[in-house]
């Protein structure tokens, strides 16, 4: 994800610490809590923390262990929240494997998520009051964002502002926190902390919009999870909202507002794809990428800073290629 020297080795350190963090007193909880950890992932949030800690430095140096642990803490929150999300969504696959709830049941998935959040909090506490408070606040914001989304399920009148508030809480906040924790544990100044937080927020907003576009246009294989899931669950994201706004009394609005059968689901996806809403949504994502890149102007130059800027650009490139195809 981040093309910066030494990052693969740093992420190996993250994997080691993640494995240590999910060790419970008994083998069953260790297996369940570690299920999605062992399934792998891009480790985008730890990578952002590590890169943020290295901004402004002319030479890439190994990250301090505090930086690695900061990245581990945010990844544990991410995976813990996925365990909970999959229960709410009744999801069956995640990262190419069975979800925890599909394999062991909802109760075990909830407890595994709780365990991972507890481990994240324990690690954050070891890094100081500021990091602990920041992560605790972020967990609350994540819950608020997810609650906002649940309250708007099957709401064809959901506003674009409500959508943006929800993804700011449930997704962008953890990206912003990843960058800020990296800056704090990396010993950067307040100006850099604020700038990198803004970068993470902009990156996270773009990341979620891109993910929501992919849910409409990509295949199961491209996503590593069922495509079109949001429409089935009644979660109307930016491309869907833009498509309805372009034709307020049109066919898409008549289809939405309740559960969809297979034919209606396929038709709804086709309507969104051909409405121009995908291109409009990607333009909104591009605006957030611009915000993220602009924030980096307040951070000193160096390989890590360049990598963060290029990562924001690449975020859009792949999905634009899929959309064009």
matplotlib code that plots the C-alpha trace (Angstrom):
import matplotlib.pyplot as plt

x = [0.0, 2.7, 5.7, 8.4, 11.7, 11.6, 7.8, 7.5, 9.9, 8.0, 4.7, 6.3, 7.0, 3.3, 2.2, 4.4, 2.9, -0.6, -0.1, 1.1, -1.8, -4.5, -3.0, -5.7, -5.6, -7.3, -6.7, -10.3, -10.5, -7.0, -8.2, -11.5, -10.0, -7.1, -9.2, -9.4, -5.9, -4.4, -6.5, -4.1, -5.0, -3.3, -2.6, -3.4, -3.8, -0.6, 1.2, -0.2, 0.9, 4.4, 4.7, 3.3, 6.0, 8.6, 7.5, 9.9, 13.0, 15.4, 16.4, 14.1, 14.9, 13.4, 10.3, 10.4, 8.6, 6.0, 5.2, 4.7, 2.5, 0.4, -0.2, -1.1, -3.6, -5.5, -5.5, -7.0, -9.8, -10.4, -10.5, -12.6, -15.1, -15.3, -16.2, -19.1, -20.1, -20.2, -22.7, -24.9, -24.7, -25.0, -21.9, -20.5, -17.1, -14.4, -10.9, -11.5, -12.3, -15.4, -16.4, -16.1, -19.9, -20.4, -17.7, -18.5, -21.7, -22.7, -22.0, -18.4, -18.0, -19.2, -16.9, -13.9, -14.6, -14.8, -11.5, -9.7, -11.0, -9.8, -6.3, -6.2, -7.0, -4.4, -1.7, -2.8, -2.6, 1.0, 1.7, 0.5, -2.6, -2.8, -2.8, -5.2, -7.6, -7.5, -8.1, -11.0, -12.6, -12.2, -13.9, -16.9, -16.9, -16.8, -19.9, -21.7, -21.0, -22.2, -25.3, -26.1, -25.8, -28.1, -30.7, -30.9, -31.3, -33.7, -34.2, -34.5, -34.6, -31.2, -29.4, -25.9, -24.8, -26.0, -24.0, -20.9, -21.3, -21.6, -18.5, -16.6, -17.3, -17.2, -14.2, -12.3, -11.9, -9.7, -7.5, -7.1, -6.3, -3.8, -1.9, -2.1, -0.9, 2.0, 2.9, 2.6, 4.6, 7.1, 7.8, 6.5, 5.2, 1.7, 1.5, 2.6, 0.1, -2.8, -1.7, -1.3, -4.7, -6.3, -4.5, -5.8, -9.3, -9.3, -7.7, -10.3, -13.2, -11.9, -11.2, -14.8, -16.3, -14.1, -15.1, -18.8, -18.3, -16.6, -19.5, -21.7, -19.3, -16.9, -17.2, -17.0, -13.6, -12.3, -13.6, -12.8, -16.4, -19.9, -20.4, -23.6, -24.0, -24.9, -27.9, -29.1, -28.7, -30.5, -27.4, -27.7, -24.2, -23.1, -23.4, -26.9, -27.9, -26.5, -28.3, -31.6, -31.0, -30.5, -33.9, -36.0, -39.1, -37.3, -37.2, -34.4, -36.4, -39.3, -37.1, -35.5, -37.0, -37.2, -35.6, -34.7, -35.1, -32.3, -33.8, -34.5, -31.0, -29.3, -31.5, -30.7, -27.0, -27.4, -29.3, -26.6, -23.8, -25.4, -26.6, -23.3, -23.3, -20.2, -18.2, -19.7, -18.9, -15.3, -15.1, -16.1, -13.5, -10.9, -11.8, -11.0, -7.7, -6.8, -7.6, -5.3, -2.5, -2.8, -2.5, 0.9, 2.2, 2.4, 4.7, 8.4, 9.5, 11.0, 10.4, 7.6, 5.8, 6.1, 4.8, 1.7, 1.0, 1.4, -0.8, -3.6, -3.3, -3.2, -6.4, -8.4, -6.4, -7.5, -11.2, -11.1, -9.6, -12.4, -15.0, -13.5, -13.5]
y = [0.0, 2.5, 2.3, 3.3, 1.6, -0.9, -1.0, -4.8, -5.5, -3.1, -4.8, -8.1, -6.6, -5.6, -9.2, -10.5, -8.1, -8.9, -12.6, -11.9, -9.6, -12.2, -14.9, -15.6, -17.8, -20.6, -22.0, -21.5, -17.8, -17.5, -19.2, -17.3, -13.9, -14.5, -15.8, -12.6, -11.6, -14.8, -14.2, -11.3, -8.0, -4.9, -3.5, -0.1, 1.5, 0.3, 1.3, 4.8, 5.0, 3.9, 6.2, 9.2, 8.6, 8.9, 12.0, 14.9, 12.6, 12.5, 8.9, 6.0, 4.5, 1.5, 2.6, 2.6, -0.2, 2.4, 3.2, -0.4, -1.0, 2.1, 0.6, -2.7, -1.0, 0.6, -2.7, -4.5, -2.0, -2.4, -6.2, -6.1, -3.8, -6.2, -9.0, -7.0, -5.6, -9.2, -10.2, -7.2, -7.8, -11.6, -11.8, -15.1, -14.3, -11.7, -11.5, -14.6, -16.8, -17.6, -14.8, -15.5, -15.5, -17.9, -20.3, -20.2, -18.2, -14.7, -14.9, -16.0, -13.3, -10.6, -11.9, -12.1, -8.5, -7.4, -9.2, -7.5, -4.0, -4.8, -5.8, -2.6, -0.5, -2.3, -1.6, 2.0, 2.5, 1.3, 4.1, 6.9, 8.8, 10.8, 7.7, 5.8, 8.7, 9.2, 5.5, 5.3, 8.4, 6.8, 3.6, 5.7, 7.6, 4.4, 3.2, 6.4, 6.2, 2.6, 3.5, 6.4, 3.9, 1.4, 4.1, 4.9, 1.3, 1.1, 4.9, 6.0, 9.6, 9.3, 12.6, 12.8, 14.8, 11.9, 9.4, 11.6, 11.9, 8.2, 7.3, 10.0, 8.2, 4.5, 4.7, 8.0, 8.5, 5.4, 6.4, 9.8, 8.2, 5.9, 8.9, 10.9, 7.9, 7.5, 11.2, 11.1, 7.9, 9.2, 12.3, 14.8, 18.3, 19.5, 21.0, 17.8, 15.8, 18.0, 17.9, 14.1, 13.8, 15.8, 13.7, 10.5, 11.9, 12.9, 9.6, 7.7, 9.5, 8.8, 5.2, 4.5, 6.2, 4.1, 1.0, 2.0, 2.5, -0.9, -2.5, -1.4, -2.1, -4.8, -8.6, -10.9, -12.0, -8.4, -7.5, -10.7, -10.6, -10.5, -7.6, -5.5, -6.3, -2.7, -2.6, -6.0, -4.7, -1.4, 0.7, 3.4, 4.8, 7.8, 6.3, 5.1, 8.5, 10.4, 8.1, 8.7, 12.5, 12.5, 10.9, 11.6, 9.8, 7.1, 3.4, 3.1, 4.9, 2.6, -0.5, 0.7, 1.2, -2.4, -5.8, -6.7, -9.9, -11.1, -9.5, -6.2, -6.2, -6.8, -4.1, -1.6, -2.1, -1.6, 1.6, 3.0, 2.0, 3.7, 6.9, 8.8, 8.4, 6.3, 9.1, 11.7, 9.7, 9.2, 13.0, 13.5, 10.9, 12.9, 16.0, 14.3, 13.0, 16.6, 17.6, 14.9, 15.8, 19.5, 18.7, 17.1, 20.6, 21.2, 18.2, 18.2, 16.5, 13.0, 9.5, 8.8, 12.1, 11.3, 7.8, 9.1, 11.5, 8.8, 6.4, 8.9, 9.2, 5.4, 5.0, 6.3, 4.9, 1.3, 1.9, 4.4, 1.6, -0.8, 1.9, 2.6, -1.1]
z = [0.0, 1.0, -1.3, 1.2, 1.9, 4.8, 5.0, 4.4, 7.2, 9.5, 8.7, 9.6, 13.0, 13.1, 12.3, 15.1, 17.7, 16.4, 16.9, 20.4, 21.2, 20.4, 22.7, 25.3, 28.4, 26.5, 22.9, 21.8, 22.3, 20.8, 17.7, 17.4, 18.2, 15.8, 12.9, 10.9, 12.0, 10.6, 7.4, 6.6, 5.1, 3.8, 7.3, 5.9, 9.3, 10.8, 7.6, 7.9, 11.5, 10.6, 7.6, 9.7, 12.3, 9.7, 7.9, 7.7, 7.9, 5.0, 5.7, 6.5, 9.9, 11.7, 13.6, 17.4, 19.0, 20.4, 16.8, 15.9, 19.0, 18.0, 14.6, 16.2, 18.5, 15.7, 13.7, 16.6, 16.8, 13.1, 13.2, 16.4, 14.8, 11.7, 14.0, 15.3, 11.8, 10.4, 13.1, 12.3, 8.6, 8.9, 6.6, 5.8, 4.2, 5.0, 3.6, 1.6, 4.6, 6.7, 9.1, 12.8, 13.2, 10.3, 11.6, 15.4, 15.9, 16.8, 20.5, 19.9, 17.3, 19.7, 22.4, 20.0, 19.0, 22.6, 23.4, 20.5, 21.6, 25.1, 23.8, 21.8, 24.8, 26.9, 24.3, 24.0, 27.8, 27.7, 25.2, 27.5, 28.5, 25.2, 23.0, 25.3, 25.4, 21.6, 20.9, 23.4, 21.8, 18.4, 19.4, 20.6, 17.3, 15.4, 17.3, 16.6, 12.9, 12.7, 14.7, 12.3, 9.4, 11.1, 11.7, 8.0, 6.8, 3.9, 4.0, 0.4, 1.8, 3.4, 2.9, 1.4, 4.6, 6.7, 4.6, 4.9, 8.7, 9.0, 7.0, 8.8, 12.1, 11.1, 8.7, 8.4, 12.2, 12.5, 9.6, 11.2, 14.5, 12.9, 11.5, 14.8, 16.9, 14.5, 14.9, 18.7, 19.1, 16.5, 18.6, 16.0, 16.9, 17.3, 13.9, 12.3, 14.4, 13.3, 9.6, 9.6, 11.3, 8.5, 6.0, 7.6, 7.7, 4.0, 3.1, 5.1, 3.5, 0.1, 1.0, 2.1, -0.9, -3.2, -1.3, -1.7, -5.4, -5.7, -4.0, -6.9, -9.8, -8.8, -8.6, -5.6, -6.7, -7.0, -3.5, -1.6, -0.2, -1.7, -4.0, -3.9, -0.2, 0.8, -1.5, -0.1, 3.5, 2.7, 3.2, 0.5, -0.2, -2.2, -5.7, -4.9, -3.4, -6.3, -8.7, -7.0, -6.9, -10.6, -11.2, -8.0, -9.3, -11.3, -11.2, -8.7, -6.0, -6.6, -6.2, -2.9, 0.5, 1.5, 0.9, -2.7, -4.5, -6.8, -10.0, -8.2, -6.7, -10.1, -11.7, -9.0, -9.5, -13.2, -12.7, -10.4, -12.8, -15.8, -14.1, -13.9, -10.2, -10.1, -11.8, -9.5, -6.4, -7.6, -8.1, -4.4, -3.4, -5.4, -3.5, -0.2, -1.7, -2.6, 1.0, 2.3, 0.0, 0.9, 4.6, 3.9, 2.9, 6.7, 7.2, 6.4, 3.1, 2.9, 1.6, 4.0, 3.2, -0.5, 0.0, 1.8, -1.0, -3.7, -1.7, -1.7, -5.5, -6.0, -3.9, -6.9, -9.7, -9.3, -9.0, -11.9, -14.0, -13.0, -13.7, -17.1, -18.0]

ax = plt.figure().add_subplot(projection="3d")
ax.plot(x, y, z, "-o")
ax.set_aspect("equal")
plt.show()
